Amino acid sequence: MLAPSGAQAQSAADTTPAKQLFGGAKEPAELSTRSIGFYSKGCLAGAIALPINGKAWQAMRLSRNRSWGHPALVAFLERFAAKVPQVSKWPGILVGDMSQPRGGPMLTGHASHQIGLDADIWLTPMPKRAFTPEEREKISATMIVRPDRRDVDTAVWTPSHIAVIRAAAQDPDVERVLVNAAIKKALCRDATGDRTWLQKVRPYWGHDYHMHVRIACPEGSPDCRPQDPVTPGEGCGSALDWWFSEGNINPKPAPKPAKPPPPMMLKDLPPACRQVLLAP
């Protein structure tokens, strides 16, 4: 972690990719709690960690140090986890990546998860015993999507999956639930009763082992930039056609590899993120 002040620290902050700066922070910034910027371009002050174990949740991949979030996200996860056994046959949930201690870009993986309001929830039920530290690192989440990518695997897809995703989407703090398009297709086909919650469930690449839950900007975070409103309607039927087109399912290789974009730098983030990075 960089020293909190001094010309050397300032220089390094300006010349080092932001993912290395924020990925190297081991503890949260001792500042008033707030989410700063947008989900894919921002940082987090005053983060708290989700406890490793709860009555109805377990945190996974602890070595990544990504179990941090805004207190509103932690409160949602605790509330949601308690509801899951009431609406499904799952004893609880397994929580994957949330955010880094100070948010910001990550060394690997996600483009979002930067402001402490995103969490990956495995589409695998929590067992009735606590995982060992080794199991938390090595056990894989369940693949839900069929090998041809056009539907869910009926051998693993259950009514409890629908109930758990529904419960997340129905929470008033939840802004989006991102899942693989095949999972969205199955939800459109299999959901019964009130279907208004389907509007929040959006298809996205990947997300075939987990759902990505995103909560709205919380009170007390004036610099948090909200997402655009969710598209009206269930997002079913013809709205999913493109996702299952041949060009998307089996894209042709690009004739020339795309040049990777330059890394995000501290100057690309909201100005307040400099203070978050260099704070004690």
C-alpha positions in Angstrom: 0.0 0.0 0.0 1.3 3.5 -0.8 2.4 5.8 1.9 -0.5 8.2 2.8 1.4 11.3 1.8 4.6 12.6 0.2 5.9 13.3 -3.2 6.9 9.7 -3.9 3.4 8.4 -3.1 1.8 11.1 -5.2 4.1 10.3 -8.1 3.4 6.6 -7.9 -0.3 7.2 -7.7 -0.2 9.1 -11.0 1.9 6.6 -12.9 0.7 3.3 -11.7 -2.5 1.7 -13.1 -5.4 2.2 -10.7 -6.0 -1.6 -10.5 -2.6 -2.0 -8.9 -3.1 0.8 -6.5 -6.6 -0.3 -5.3 -5.7 -4.0 -5.6 -2.8 -3.4 -3.2 -4.9 -1.8 -0.5 -5.5 -4.3 2.3 -7.7 -2.3 4.6 -10.6 0.2 4.1 -10.0 4.0 4.1 -10.7 5.6 7.5 -13.2 8.1 6.0 -16.9 8.7 6.2 -18.7 5.9 4.5 -19.7 6.7 0.9 -19.8 5.1 -2.6 -18.1 7.4 -5.1 -18.6 7.4 -8.8 -20.2 4.7 -11.0 -20.3 1.0 -10.6 -17.5 0.5 -13.1 -15.5 3.7 -12.4 -15.2 4.7 -8.8 -14.1 3.8 -5.3 -15.4 3.2 -1.8 -14.7 5.0 1.5 -15.5 3.5 4.9 -16.1 0.0 3.7 -17.1 -2.9 6.0 -16.5 -6.6 5.5 -19.2 -9.2 5.3 -18.5 -11.7 8.2 -17.0 -14.9 6.9 -19.9 -17.0 8.3 -23.5 -16.2 9.1 -26.5 -18.3 10.0 -27.5 -18.4 6.3 -24.4 -17.4 4.4 -20.7 -18.2 3.8 -18.1 -16.0 2.1 -16.0 -17.7 -0.6 -12.5 -17.1 -2.1 -11.3 -15.3 1.0 -7.8 -15.0 -0.3 -9.0 -12.4 -2.8 -9.9 -10.0 -0.1 -13.0 -8.9 -2.0 -15.6 -9.4 0.8 -16.0 -5.6 1.4 -18.8 -3.4 0.7 -20.9 -0.3 1.6 -22.9 -1.1 4.8 -26.0 -1.0 2.7 -24.7 -3.9 0.6 -23.8 -6.0 3.7 -27.2 -5.3 5.2 -28.8 -6.5 2.0 -26.8 -9.7 2.0 -27.7 -10.4 5.6 -31.4 -9.7 5.0 -31.5 -11.7 1.7 -29.6 -14.7 3.2 -32.1 -14.9 6.0 -35.0 -14.9 3.5 -33.5 -17.6 1.2 -34.3 -20.6 3.5 -37.9 -19.3 3.9 -38.6 -19.2 0.1 -36.5 -22.2 -1.1 -34.9 -25.5 -0.1 -31.5 -23.8 0.3 -30.1 -23.5 3.8 -28.4 -20.3 2.7 -26.2 -18.6 0.1 -22.5 -18.6 -0.9 -21.2 -15.1 -1.5 -18.4 -14.6 -4.0 -16.7 -11.3 -4.9 -18.0 -8.1 -3.5 -15.5 -5.2 -3.6 -12.0 -4.5 -2.5 -11.3 -2.7 0.8 -11.3 0.7 -1.0 -13.2 -0.4 -4.0 -11.7 0.7 -7.3 -10.6 -1.4 -10.3 -9.6 -4.9 -9.6 -6.4 -6.7 -10.7 -8.4 -9.5 -12.3 -12.0 -10.1 -13.3 -14.7 -7.5 -12.9 -15.1 -4.2 -14.6 -17.7 -3.2 -12.0 -17.7 -4.0 -8.3 -15.8 -0.7 -7.8 -18.1 1.2 -5.4 -19.2 -1.4 -2.9 -22.7 -2.0 -4.2 -22.2 -5.2 -6.3 -22.1 -8.8 -5.0 -21.8 -12.2 -6.8 -24.0 -14.8 -5.3 -23.3 -18.4 -6.4 -26.2 -20.3 -7.9 -25.2 -23.2 -5.6 -26.9 -23.7 -2.2 -24.9 -23.3 1.0 -24.2 -26.6 2.7 -25.4 -27.3 6.2 -21.8 -27.3 7.5 -19.1 -24.6 7.3 -16.6 -25.0 4.5 -12.9 -25.2 5.5 -10.6 -22.4 4.3 -9.2 -24.8 1.7 -12.7 -25.7 0.4 -13.6 -22.0 0.1 -10.7 -21.6 -2.3 -11.1 -24.7 -4.4 -14.8 -25.7 -4.6 -16.4 -24.5 -7.8 -19.9 -23.1 -8.2 -22.4 -25.1 -10.2 -22.6 -24.6 -13.9 -26.3 -23.8 -14.6 -26.1 -23.3 -18.4 -26.3 -26.1 -21.0 -23.1 -26.7 -23.0 -24.7 -25.3 -26.2 -25.4 -22.1 -24.3 -29.1 -22.0 -25.4 -30.8 -23.0 -22.2 -30.3 -24.1 -18.6 -29.1 -27.6 -17.7 -32.3 -29.3 -16.5 -30.3 -31.7 -14.4 -29.3 -28.8 -12.1 -32.0 -26.2 -12.6 -34.6 -26.3 -9.8 -37.6 -24.3 -8.5 -35.3 -23.1 -5.7 -33.1 -21.3 -8.2 -36.2 -19.4 -9.4 -37.2 -18.6 -5.8 -33.7 -17.4 -4.8 -33.4 -15.1 -7.9 -36.9 -13.8 -7.4 -36.2 -13.0 -3.7 -33.1 -11.0 -4.7 -34.9 -9.1 -7.4 -37.9 -8.3 -5.2 -35.7 -6.6 -2.6 -36.4 -2.8 -2.8 -32.7 -1.9 -2.6 -31.8 -4.1 -5.6 -31.2 -2.2 -8.9 -30.2 -5.1 -11.2 -29.8 -8.8 -11.1 -27.5 -10.0 -13.9 -27.6 -13.6 -15.1 -26.7 -15.5 -18.2 -29.2 -15.1 -21.0 -30.1 -18.9 -20.8 -31.0 -18.4 -17.1 -33.1 -15.3 -18.0 -34.8 -17.5 -20.7 -35.6 -20.2 -18.1 -37.0 -17.6 -15.7 -39.2 -16.2 -18.4 -40.5 -19.7 -19.1 -40.9 -21.0 -15.6 -41.8 -18.1 -13.4 -45.4 -18.1 -12.2 -47.6 -15.7 -10.3 -46.4 -12.1 -10.0 -43.7 -11.6 -12.7 -43.0 -7.9 -12.2 -39.6 -8.8 -10.7 -38.4 -10.1 -14.0 -37.9 -6.6 -15.1 -34.8 -6.3 -12.8 -33.3 -9.5 -14.0 -31.1 -8.7 -17.0 -29.1 -11.0 -19.4 -25.4 -10.5 -19.5 -22.3 -12.4 -20.7 -20.9 -15.0 -18.3 -22.9 -15.2 -15.1 -23.6 -18.9 -15.7 -22.4 -20.0 -12.3 -23.7 -17.0 -10.2 -26.0 -14.0 -10.2 -24.6 -10.5 -9.9 -26.7 -8.5 -7.6 -26.4 -4.7 -7.7 -28.0 -2.3 -5.2 -29.0 1.3 -5.8 -26.9 4.3 -4.6 -27.5 4.6 -0.9 -28.3 7.7 1.1 -25.3 9.7 2.2 -23.4 9.0 -1.1 -24.0 12.2 -3.1 -21.2 11.4 -5.5 -22.6 7.9 -6.4 -23.9 7.9 -10.0 -27.0 5.7 -10.5 -27.7 3.5 -13.4 -30.2 4.4 -16.0 -33.7 3.1 -15.2 -34.4 -0.5 -16.0 -36.0 -1.0 -19.4 -39.8 -1.4 -19.0 -41.3 -4.9 -19.4 -40.3 -8.4 -18.4 -37.5 -8.6 -20.9 -38.7 -11.9 -22.2 -39.7 -13.3 -25.7 -38.2 -11.3 -28.6 -36.2 -9.2 -26.2 -33.9 -12.2 -25.8 -33.6 -13.1 -29.5 -30.2 -11.4 -30.1 -28.6 -13.3 -27.2 -29.4 -16.6 -28.9 -28.4 -15.6 -32.4 -25.7 -17.6 -34.1 -23.4 -14.6 -34.3 -23.6 -14.2 -30.5 -23.6 -17.9 -29.5 -20.8 -18.9 -32.0 -19.1 -15.7 -33.0 -16.6 -15.7 -35.8 -13.0 -15.1 -34.8 -11.9 -11.5 -35.4 -9.5 -11.2 -38.3 -7.1 -9.2 -36.2 -7.0 -9.3 -32.4 -8.4 -6.2 -30.8 -5.9 -3.9 -29.2 -6.5 -3.8 -25.4 -7.6 -0.4 -24.0 -5.1 1.5 -21.9 -5.4 0.7 -18.2 -7.6 2.9 -16.0 -5.5 5.4 -14.1 -6.3 7.3 -10.9 -6.9 10.5 -12.9 -9.7 8.6 -14.7 -11.6 8.0 -11.5 -13.6 10.7 -9.6 -11.3 13.2 -7.8 -12.3 12.0 -4.4 -10.8 8.6 -5.1 -7.3 10.1 -4.6 -8.2 10.9 -1.0 -9.7 7.4 -0.6 -6.5 5.8 -1.9 -4.0 7.8 0.1 -6.1 8.0 3.4 -4.9 6.0 6.5 
